[in-house]
Amino acid sequence: MSRMTKRYKALKDGLDPEQHYPLPDAIKELKGRASAKFDETVEVAVNLNVDPRHADQMVRGTVDLPHGTGKALRVAVFAKGDKADAAKEAGADVVGAEDLAEKVQKGEIEFDRCIATPDMMAVVGRLGKILGPKGLMPNPKLGTVTPDVAKAVQAAKGGQVQFRVEKAGIVHAGVGKVSFGEDKLRENVAAFVDALMKAKPSGAKGTYLKRVAVSSTMGPGIKIDLASVTG
């Protein structure tokens, strides 16, 4: 643990915790400080001036990152017949109906995203207590309850990111890998923030976007100058 503490302090060396860096500089700092032996995920955390306990201040949605996430997403689809075939052709990792529901009930959840056709929601609905807490419950507002399962699978596989504000008004997501070029990371971060701005709820008052920071899996958070991502 002490070695990790020393390592973390070394990563923060020369980084002003109070400074808000322009996005290009923040990305440069992040990439320069990533030293893990694996390709670290680049994460963005955004503080919003909302209280998600109120329905008119809930922020959730999806964004198609221009350069994907760099993560191989495992996708499950609840569908039958032609829709099941279409899901498989589109690259779904797991496809099924009642048989898939039985696996989920047994705790066999071998996927990161769950999609369902509308006619399967009677089956999927019974899995709410299992899938809901994991953020895997299909939702029409997120495009994961749809008759066009092939399109939904392709979007998920292509780097679509789902987001939902947490209790403290924070939204976070992985928006790439450290191995990505600086331009790609900047564009992904900008696309994510833009999606949050477009998802501004009717009940949000005052300054909606309070703070944006980026970090790598093992690295320190770096605050971003808001003007550099919203201008």
C-alpha positions as a Markdown table, in Angstrom:
| # | Residue | x | y | z |
|---|---|---|---|---|
| 1 | Met | 0.0 | 0.0 | 0.0 |
| 2 | Ser | 2.9 | 2.4 | 0.8 |
| 3 | Arg | 4.4 | 1.7 | -2.5 |
| 4 | Met | 1.1 | 2.7 | -4.2 |
| 5 | Thr | 1.0 | 5.9 | -2.2 |
| 6 | Lys | 4.5 | 6.8 | -3.2 |
| 7 | Arg | 3.7 | 6.0 | -6.8 |
| 8 | Tyr | 0.6 | 8.1 | -6.7 |
| 9 | Lys | 2.5 | 11.0 | -5.2 |
| 10 | Ala | 5.0 | 10.8 | -8.0 |
| 11 | Leu | 2.3 | 10.8 | -10.6 |
| 12 | Lys | 0.9 | 14.0 | -9.0 |
| 13 | Asp | 4.3 | 15.7 | -8.8 |
| 14 | Gly | 4.2 | 19.0 | -10.7 |
| 15 | Leu | 0.5 | 18.9 | -11.2 |
| 16 | Asp | -1.4 | 21.8 | -9.7 |
| 17 | Pro | -4.5 | 20.4 | -8.1 |
| 18 | Glu | -6.2 | 23.8 | -8.2 |
| 19 | Gln | -5.5 | 24.6 | -11.8 |
| 20 | His | -8.0 | 24.1 | -14.5 |
| 21 | Tyr | -6.1 | 23.0 | -17.6 |
| 22 | Pro | -7.3 | 23.6 | -21.2 |
| 23 | Leu | -8.5 | 20.3 | -22.6 |
| 24 | Pro | -5.4 | 19.7 | -24.9 |
| 25 | Asp | -3.1 | 20.4 | -22.0 |
| 26 | Ala | -5.1 | 18.1 | -19.7 |
| 27 | Ile | -4.9 | 15.2 | -22.2 |
| 28 | Lys | -1.2 | 15.8 | -22.6 |
| 29 | Glu | -0.6 | 15.7 | -18.8 |
| 30 | Leu | -2.8 | 12.6 | -18.5 |
| 31 | Lys | -0.9 | 10.6 | -21.2 |
| 32 | Gly | 2.4 | 11.7 | -19.8 |
| 33 | Arg | 1.6 | 10.4 | -16.3 |
| 34 | Ala | 0.1 | 7.1 | -17.3 |
| 35 | Ser | 2.7 | 4.5 | -16.3 |
| 36 | Ala | 0.8 | 1.3 | -15.7 |
| 37 | Lys | 1.8 | -1.9 | -17.5 |
| 38 | Phe | -1.6 | -2.1 | -19.2 |
| 39 | Asp | -3.5 | 0.2 | -21.5 |
| 40 | Glu | -5.3 | 2.4 | -18.9 |
| 41 | Thr | -8.8 | 3.6 | -19.5 |
| 42 | Val | -9.3 | 7.3 | -19.8 |
| 43 | Glu | -12.2 | 8.4 | -17.6 |
| 44 | Val | -14.1 | 11.7 | -17.5 |
| 45 | Ala | -16.0 | 12.8 | -14.4 |
| 46 | Val | -18.5 | 15.7 | -14.7 |
| 47 | Asn | -20.2 | 17.5 | -11.7 |
| 48 | Leu | -23.6 | 18.8 | -12.6 |
| 49 | Asn | -25.8 | 21.2 | -10.7 |
| 50 | Val | -28.7 | 18.8 | -10.5 |
| 51 | Asp | -30.5 | 16.7 | -7.8 |
| 52 | Pro | -31.4 | 13.4 | -9.5 |
| 53 | Arg | -33.8 | 12.6 | -6.7 |
| 54 | His | -36.2 | 14.9 | -8.6 |
| 55 | Ala | -37.6 | 13.5 | -11.8 |
| 56 | Asp | -37.1 | 16.8 | -13.7 |
| 57 | Gln | -33.4 | 16.9 | -12.8 |
| 58 | Met | -32.5 | 13.3 | -13.9 |
| 59 | Val | -29.8 | 13.2 | -16.5 |
| 60 | Arg | -29.3 | 10.1 | -18.6 |
| 61 | Gly | -28.7 | 9.1 | -22.2 |
| 62 | Thr | -26.2 | 7.8 | -24.7 |
| 63 | Val | -23.5 | 9.2 | -26.8 |
| 64 | Asp | -21.7 | 7.7 | -29.8 |
| 65 | Leu | -18.0 | 8.5 | -29.2 |
| 66 | Pro | -16.4 | 9.4 | -32.5 |
| 67 | His | -13.4 | 7.1 | -31.8 |
| 68 | Gly | -15.1 | 4.5 | -29.7 |
| 69 | Thr | -14.0 | 3.5 | -26.2 |
| 70 | Gly | -11.3 | 1.0 | -27.0 |
| 71 | Lys | -13.1 | -1.6 | -24.9 |
| 72 | Ala | -14.6 | -4.8 | -26.4 |
| 73 | Leu | -18.2 | -4.6 | -25.1 |
| 74 | Arg | -20.1 | -7.9 | -24.6 |
| 75 | Val | -23.7 | -7.5 | -25.8 |
| 76 | Ala | -26.7 | -9.7 | -24.9 |
| 77 | Val | -29.9 | -9.6 | -26.8 |
| 78 | Phe | -33.3 | -10.9 | -25.7 |
| 79 | Ala | -35.1 | -11.7 | -29.0 |
| 80 | Lys | -36.8 | -14.5 | -30.9 |
| 81 | Gly | -37.0 | -15.7 | -34.5 |
| 82 | Asp | -35.8 | -13.3 | -37.2 |
| 83 | Lys | -34.8 | -10.7 | -34.6 |
| 84 | Ala | -32.6 | -13.1 | -32.8 |
| 85 | Asp | -30.9 | -14.0 | -36.1 |
| 86 | Ala | -30.4 | -10.3 | -36.9 |
| 87 | Ala | -28.8 | -9.8 | -33.5 |
| 88 | Lys | -26.4 | -12.6 | -34.1 |
| 89 | Glu | -25.5 | -11.3 | -37.5 |
| 90 | Ala | -24.8 | -7.9 | -36.0 |
| 91 | Gly | -22.3 | -9.4 | -33.6 |
| 92 | Ala | -24.2 | -9.9 | -30.4 |
| 93 | Asp | -22.3 | -12.1 | -28.0 |
| 94 | Val | -25.3 | -13.7 | -26.3 |
| 95 | Val | -28.8 | -14.1 | -27.8 |
| 96 | Gly | -31.8 | -15.8 | -26.2 |
| 97 | Ala | -35.2 | -15.5 | -24.7 |
| 98 | Glu | -36.5 | -17.5 | -21.8 |
| 99 | Asp | -33.3 | -19.6 | -21.8 |
| 100 | Leu | -31.2 | -16.4 | -21.4 |
| 101 | Ala | -33.5 | -15.2 | -18.6 |
| 102 | Glu | -32.9 | -18.5 | -16.7 |
| 103 | Lys | -29.1 | -17.9 | -17.0 |
| 104 | Val | -29.4 | -14.4 | -15.7 |
| 105 | Gln | -31.5 | -15.7 | -12.7 |
| 106 | Lys | -28.7 | -18.1 | -12.0 |
| 107 | Gly | -26.2 | -15.3 | -11.9 |
| 108 | Glu | -24.7 | -16.1 | -15.3 |
| 109 | Ile | -24.3 | -12.5 | -16.5 |
| 110 | Glu | -21.7 | -12.6 | -19.2 |
| 111 | Phe | -22.4 | -9.3 | -20.8 |
| 112 | Asp | -21.8 | -5.5 | -20.4 |
| 113 | Arg | -24.9 | -4.3 | -22.3 |
| 114 | Cys | -28.4 | -5.7 | -22.6 |
| 115 | Ile | -30.8 | -5.1 | -25.5 |
| 116 | Ala | -34.3 | -6.4 | -25.9 |
| 117 | Thr | -37.1 | -6.4 | -28.4 |
| 118 | Pro | -40.4 | -4.8 | -27.1 |
| 119 | Asp | -42.2 | -8.2 | -27.1 |
| 120 | Met | -39.5 | -9.7 | -24.8 |
| 121 | Met | -40.0 | -7.1 | -22.0 |
| 122 | Ala | -42.5 | -9.3 | -20.2 |
| 123 | Val | -39.7 | -11.8 | -19.7 |
| 124 | Val | -37.0 | -9.2 | -19.1 |
| 125 | Gly | -39.1 | -7.3 | -16.7 |
| 126 | Arg | -38.9 | -10.2 | -14.2 |
| 127 | Leu | -35.1 | -9.7 | -14.1 |
| 128 | Gly | -35.3 | -6.0 | -13.0 |
| 129 | Lys | -34.0 | -6.7 | -9.5 |
| 130 | Ile | -31.0 | -8.4 | -11.0 |
| 131 | Leu | -30.2 | -6.3 | -14.0 |
| 132 | Gly | -31.4 | -2.9 | -12.6 |
| 133 | Pro | -28.7 | -2.5 | -9.8 |
| 134 | Lys | -26.0 | -3.4 | -12.4 |
| 135 | Gly | -27.2 | -0.8 | -14.8 |
| 136 | Leu | -28.1 | -3.5 | -17.4 |
| 137 | Met | -31.9 | -3.2 | -17.6 |
| 138 | Pro | -33.0 | -2.4 | -21.1 |
| 139 | Asn | -34.6 | 1.0 | -21.5 |
| 140 | Pro | -36.4 | 2.5 | -24.5 |
| 141 | Lys | -35.0 | 5.9 | -23.7 |
| 142 | Leu | -31.5 | 4.5 | -24.1 |
| 143 | Gly | -32.4 | 2.7 | -27.3 |
| 144 | Thr | -31.9 | -0.7 | -25.7 |
| 145 | Val | -35.6 | -1.7 | -26.0 |
| 146 | Thr | -36.1 | -1.6 | -29.8 |
| 147 | Pro | -37.3 | -3.7 | -32.7 |
| 148 | Asp | -34.1 | -2.8 | -34.6 |
| 149 | Val | -31.8 | -4.9 | -32.5 |
| 150 | Ala | -29.1 | -5.1 | -35.2 |
| 151 | Lys | -28.7 | -1.3 | -35.1 |
| 152 | Ala | -28.6 | -1.3 | -31.3 |
| 153 | Val | -25.9 | -4.0 | -31.3 |
| 154 | Gln | -23.8 | -2.2 | -33.9 |
| 155 | Ala | -24.1 | 1.0 | -31.9 |
| 156 | Ala | -23.0 | -0.7 | -28.7 |
| 157 | Lys | -20.1 | -2.4 | -30.4 |
| 158 | Gly | -19.1 | 0.8 | -32.2 |
| 159 | Gly | -18.4 | 2.7 | -29.0 |
| 160 | Gln | -21.7 | 4.0 | -27.8 |
| 161 | Val | -21.6 | 5.1 | -24.1 |
| 162 | Gln | -24.5 | 5.2 | -21.7 |
| 163 | Phe | -24.5 | 7.8 | -18.9 |
| 164 | Arg | -26.6 | 8.4 | -15.9 |
| 165 | Val | -26.1 | 11.0 | -13.1 |
| 166 | Glu | -25.4 | 9.6 | -9.7 |
| 167 | Lys | -26.8 | 10.9 | -6.4 |
| 168 | Ala | -24.1 | 13.5 | -5.9 |
| 169 | Gly | -24.8 | 15.0 | -9.3 |
| 170 | Ile | -21.7 | 13.3 | -10.8 |
| 171 | Val | -21.6 | 11.6 | -14.2 |
| 172 | His | -18.6 | 9.5 | -15.2 |
| 173 | Ala | -17.6 | 7.3 | -18.1 |
| 174 | Gly | -14.7 | 5.7 | -19.9 |
| 175 | Val | -14.0 | 7.6 | -23.1 |
| 176 | Gly | -11.0 | 5.8 | -24.5 |
| 177 | Lys | -7.6 | 4.4 | -23.8 |
| 178 | Val | -4.3 | 6.0 | -23.0 |
| 179 | Ser | -2.9 | 4.5 | -26.2 |
| 180 | Phe | -5.4 | 6.7 | -28.2 |
| 181 | Gly | -3.9 | 9.7 | -29.9 |
| 182 | Glu | -4.3 | 13.1 | -28.2 |
| 183 | Asp | -6.7 | 14.3 | -30.9 |
| 184 | Lys | -9.0 | 11.3 | -30.5 |
| 185 | Leu | -9.1 | 11.6 | -26.7 |
| 186 | Arg | -9.9 | 15.3 | -27.0 |
| 187 | Glu | -12.7 | 14.7 | -29.5 |
| 188 | Asn | -14.2 | 11.9 | -27.4 |
| 189 | Val | -14.2 | 14.0 | -24.2 |
| 190 | Ala | -15.7 | 16.9 | -26.1 |
| 191 | Ala | -18.4 | 14.7 | -27.5 |
| 192 | Phe | -19.3 | 13.3 | -24.1 |
| 193 | Val | -19.6 | 16.8 | -22.5 |
| 194 | Asp | -21.6 | 17.9 | -25.5 |
| 195 | Ala | -24.0 | 15.0 | -25.0 |
| 196 | Leu | -24.4 | 16.0 | -21.3 |
| 197 | Met | -25.2 | 19.6 | -22.3 |
| 198 | Lys | -27.9 | 18.4 | -24.7 |
| 199 | Ala | -29.3 | 16.2 | -22.0 |
| 200 | Lys | -29.8 | 19.2 | -19.6 |
| 201 | Pro | -33.1 | 18.5 | -17.8 |
| 202 | Ser | -35.9 | 21.0 | -17.5 |
| 203 | Gly | -35.5 | 21.3 | -13.7 |
| 204 | Ala | -31.8 | 22.3 | -13.8 |
| 205 | Lys | -31.3 | 25.8 | -12.4 |
| 206 | Gly | -28.3 | 28.1 | -12.3 |
| 207 | Thr | -24.9 | 26.9 | -13.6 |
| 208 | Tyr | -25.6 | 23.4 | -15.0 |
| 209 | Leu | -22.0 | 22.3 | -15.7 |
| 210 | Lys | -19.9 | 22.8 | -12.6 |
| 211 | Arg | -16.7 | 20.8 | -13.1 |
| 212 | Val | -15.0 | 18.4 | -15.5 |
| 213 | Ala | -12.0 | 16.3 | -14.8 |
| 214 | Val | -10.1 | 13.5 | -16.6 |
| 215 | Ser | -8.0 | 10.7 | -15.3 |
| 216 | Ser | -6.5 | 7.4 | -16.3 |
| 217 | Thr | -7.2 | 4.2 | -14.4 |
| 218 | Met | -4.2 | 4.6 | -12.1 |
| 219 | Gly | -3.6 | 8.3 | -12.5 |
| 220 | Pro | -4.7 | 11.5 | -10.6 |
| 221 | Gly | -7.6 | 13.6 | -11.7 |
| 222 | Ile | -6.9 | 16.6 | -13.8 |
| 223 | Lys | -9.4 | 19.5 | -13.8 |
| 224 | Ile | -10.4 | 21.0 | -17.1 |
| 225 | Asp | -11.1 | 24.6 | -18.0 |
| 226 | Leu | -14.8 | 24.5 | -18.9 |
| 227 | Ala | -14.4 | 27.0 | -21.7 |
| 228 | Ser | -12.1 | 24.6 | -23.5 |
| 229 | Val | -14.9 | 21.9 | -23.7 |
| 230 | Thr | -18.0 | 24.1 | -24.1 |
| 231 | Gly | -16.7 | 26.8 | -26.4 |
